[in-house]
Amino acid sequence: MSFNKAIKPAKDIDGVRRSAFWHLGRRDHSEKELREKIGRKTDNQQWIETVISECFEYDYLNDARFTENFIRSSQNKGFGITRIKRDLLRKGIEQNELANAFATNHDYIAATVTLLSGKYSKRLANQSIKQKAMAFLQGKGHAFDDILKAIELHNEKYPNDDCDYLSEAIVLLSRKFKSEIVERKLHDKAMRFLVSRGYTFTDSLDAIQAHNAQTDEDD
């Protein structure tokens, strides 16, 4: 079993300074992040303020540079504007400082399509799989309109799979219903079954009709 190592308090300002330089040497930090980290070493606010001032003076701390680098890194990871802004706000970057931070052009739709291609190697044919894809992309912070366009562009790569949704729904029905779905009660049950799995009302009706035709042929 592993335990987090206790943070050793700084005995003097040099200890706070070493801690700050160590963190900055590992990666760029926002002012808020660095304050929080060296604040774990001491509760002496004068030491903290002095070290923070020195970091700004030596240009070790620069929130504008940090924001620019963070945005670029997040974009390279496929994150959208919503996610990036939320993460920056958590790191202490003020809302008004983000106004011009996204001025550089970045094709978020292309980035979204790339994410989809990495996760799905087939057409997003039915509502169920589309909803899963949308939830995946929303978690990455992409805008709703960008997501819809990305799904459309992704599906253009698989033009021959237009009936996938129907065949998948028929398979689901055949596993659950061994005979024709004719009686009203059974029909309603089948509809609820498919709709609950993300199929539209119309798609569900088409699937039941196809299932019944297939079952009739087998008989």
C-alpha positions in Angstrom: 0.0 0.0 0.0 1.4 3.4 -1.0 0.9 6.6 0.9 1.2 10.2 -0.2 4.5 11.6 1.1 4.0 14.4 3.6 5.0 17.8 2.4 8.0 19.1 4.4 7.4 22.7 5.5 9.9 25.3 4.3 12.2 26.5 7.0 13.0 29.8 5.3 12.2 31.8 2.1 14.9 29.9 0.2 12.9 26.7 0.8 9.8 28.4 -0.7 11.9 29.7 -3.6 13.4 26.2 -4.3 9.9 24.7 -4.3 8.6 27.3 -6.8 11.6 26.9 -9.1 11.2 23.1 -8.9 7.5 23.2 -10.0 8.2 25.7 -12.8 11.1 23.6 -14.0 8.7 20.7 -14.5 6.1 22.6 -16.5 4.6 26.1 -17.0 2.2 27.2 -14.3 -0.4 29.9 -13.8 0.0 32.3 -10.9 -2.9 30.6 -9.1 -1.4 27.1 -9.5 2.0 28.2 -8.2 0.5 30.1 -5.2 -1.4 27.0 -4.2 1.6 24.7 -4.5 4.1 26.9 -2.6 1.3 27.6 -0.1 1.6 24.0 0.9 5.2 24.6 2.0 4.5 27.7 4.2 1.7 29.9 5.6 4.1 32.9 5.6 2.4 35.2 3.2 5.3 37.6 3.0 7.6 34.8 1.7 4.9 33.7 -0.8 4.4 37.2 -2.1 8.2 37.8 -2.4 8.8 34.5 -4.3 5.8 35.2 -6.6 7.1 38.7 -7.4 10.6 37.2 -8.2 9.0 34.7 -10.5 7.2 37.5 -12.4 10.4 39.6 -12.4 12.5 36.8 -14.0 9.6 36.0 -16.3 9.3 32.5 -14.9 5.6 33.3 -14.4 3.5 34.8 -17.2 -0.2 34.1 -17.3 -0.5 35.3 -20.9 2.2 32.9 -22.1 0.8 30.1 -19.9 -2.7 30.6 -21.5 -1.3 30.6 -25.0 0.7 27.4 -24.4 -2.2 25.7 -22.6 -4.6 26.4 -25.4 -2.2 25.1 -28.0 -1.5 21.9 -26.0 -5.3 21.3 -25.3 -6.1 21.8 -29.0 -3.4 19.2 -29.9 -5.2 16.8 -27.6 -8.5 17.3 -29.4 -10.2 19.4 -26.7 -12.9 22.0 -27.7 -13.3 25.6 -26.6 -15.7 24.8 -23.8 -13.4 22.4 -22.1 -10.3 24.6 -22.6 -12.0 27.7 -21.1 -13.3 25.7 -18.2 -9.9 24.3 -17.4 -8.2 27.7 -17.7 -10.8 29.3 -15.3 -10.0 26.6 -12.8 -6.4 27.5 -13.1 -7.1 31.1 -12.2 -7.2 32.7 -15.6 -9.9 35.4 -15.5 -12.8 35.4 -18.0 -11.8 38.8 -19.4 -8.3 37.5 -20.1 -9.7 34.8 -22.3 -11.5 37.3 -24.6 -8.6 37.4 -27.2 -6.9 34.2 -26.2 -8.7 32.2 -29.0 -8.0 34.8 -31.7 -5.8 32.3 -33.6 -7.7 30.2 -36.1 -8.1 26.5 -35.2 -10.4 24.1 -37.1 -12.4 22.5 -34.2 -14.6 20.7 -36.6 -11.6 18.9 -38.2 -10.3 18.1 -34.7 -13.7 16.7 -33.8 -13.8 14.5 -37.0 -10.4 13.2 -36.1 -11.6 12.2 -32.6 -14.6 10.4 -34.2 -12.4 8.6 -36.7 -10.1 7.4 -33.9 -13.0 6.0 -31.9 -15.4 4.8 -34.6 -14.5 2.9 -37.8 -18.0 2.7 -39.1 -21.0 4.9 -39.9 -22.8 6.4 -36.9 -26.1 5.1 -38.3 -28.6 4.9 -35.5 -29.6 7.3 -32.8 -28.1 5.2 -30.0 -24.6 5.3 -31.4 -25.0 9.0 -32.3 -25.9 9.8 -28.7 -22.9 8.0 -27.5 -20.6 9.8 -29.9 -22.2 13.2 -29.0 -21.6 12.5 -25.3 -18.0 11.6 -26.0 -17.4 14.8 -27.9 -19.3 17.0 -25.4 -16.9 15.5 -22.8 -14.1 16.9 -24.9 -15.6 20.3 -24.7 -16.8 20.7 -28.3 -19.7 22.9 -29.3 -23.1 21.3 -30.2 -23.1 22.6 -33.8 -19.5 21.5 -34.4 -20.4 18.0 -33.1 -23.4 17.7 -35.5 -21.3 18.8 -38.5 -18.5 16.4 -37.5 -20.8 13.5 -37.4 -22.2 14.4 -40.8 -18.6 14.6 -42.2 -17.7 11.3 -40.5 -20.7 9.5 -42.0 -19.7 10.7 -45.5 -16.8 8.4 -45.3 -19.2 5.4 -45.0 -21.9 6.0 -47.7 -22.8 2.3 -48.1 -23.9 1.7 -44.6 -27.2 3.6 -44.8 -29.3 0.6 -43.6 -27.1 -0.4 -40.7 -29.6 1.0 -38.2 -32.3 -1.2 -39.6 -30.2 -4.5 -39.6 -29.0 -3.8 -36.0 -32.5 -3.1 -34.8 -33.8 -6.3 -36.5 -31.1 -8.4 -34.8 -32.1 -6.9 -31.4 -35.7 -7.8 -32.1 -35.0 -11.3 -33.2 -33.1 -12.0 -30.0 -36.0 -10.8 -27.8 -39.0 -11.7 -29.9 -39.2 -15.2 -31.5 -42.4 -14.7 -33.4 -44.2 -12.0 -35.3 -45.0 -8.8 -33.4 -48.6 -8.4 -34.2 -50.6 -8.0 -31.0 -51.0 -4.4 -29.8 -49.5 -5.2 -26.3 -46.5 -7.0 -27.9 -46.1 -4.2 -30.5 -46.0 -1.5 -27.8 -43.4 -3.6 -25.8 -41.2 -3.9 -28.9 -41.5 -0.1 -29.6 -40.5 0.7 -26.0 -37.6 -1.7 -26.3 -36.1 -0.1 -29.4 -36.9 3.5 -28.4 -35.1 3.0 -25.0 -32.0 2.0 -27.0 -32.0 5.2 -28.9 -33.9 4.4 -32.1 -36.4 6.9 -33.4 -40.1 6.2 -33.5 -40.1 5.8 -37.3 -37.0 3.6 -37.3 -38.6 1.4 -34.7 -41.7 0.9 -36.8 -39.6 0.1 -39.8 -37.6 -2.5 -37.8 -40.7 -4.2 -36.5 -42.2 -4.4 -40.0 -38.9 -5.9 -41.3 -38.8 -8.3 -38.4 -42.3 -9.5 -39.1 -41.6 -10.0 -42.8 -38.5 -11.9 -42.0 -40.2 -14.1 -39.4 -43.1 -14.8 -41.8 -40.6 -16.0 -44.5 -38.9 -18.3 -42.0 -42.2 -19.9 -41.2 
